[in-house]
Amino acid sequence: MATAQLQSLTTFLFRLHDCPKDPSIPVSYDPSFLNTSHTSLLVVQDPKPTRASDLTVTVLNGSDGKRVPLVLKSTDTIGKLQRSFLRKRPDLTGSLNLAYNGKPVQGHQSLGELGVKNGATFITFQRCIGG
């Protein structure tokens, strides 16, 4: 039993050693908390837009480098963006994969949910089947 406790203590000390604190990095704090022992934090979220705003986004075709501008609302989904793009470029039928900020996006996500700003660019890409 003493061996198990020693092993547990060694593991604990090793984990503390893996995450050393850097005293040279200053941590900002409110001076009013200097003599307190308890505090609470309030989570503040960015306010959601009350109405849908119009956005002009561009879809860059990764195969040929052509850009297609689209006007959508912030409440529109990626699926609607894909359908609008395919109406302008029907030659690109099939699986249309889009990436925004270097990450693939799903058809059910809304532009507002993704934080898309006016003038944003989506890039088409192809997935390779295999492993």
Buried (B, 14 or more C-beta within 10 A) or exposed (E): EEEEEEEEEEEEEEEEEEEEEEEEEEEEEEEEEEEEEEEEEEEEEEEEEEEBEEBEBEBBBBEEEEEBEBEBBBBBBBBBBBEBBBEEBEEBEEEBBBBBEEEEBEEEBBBBBBEBEEEBBBBBEEEEEEE
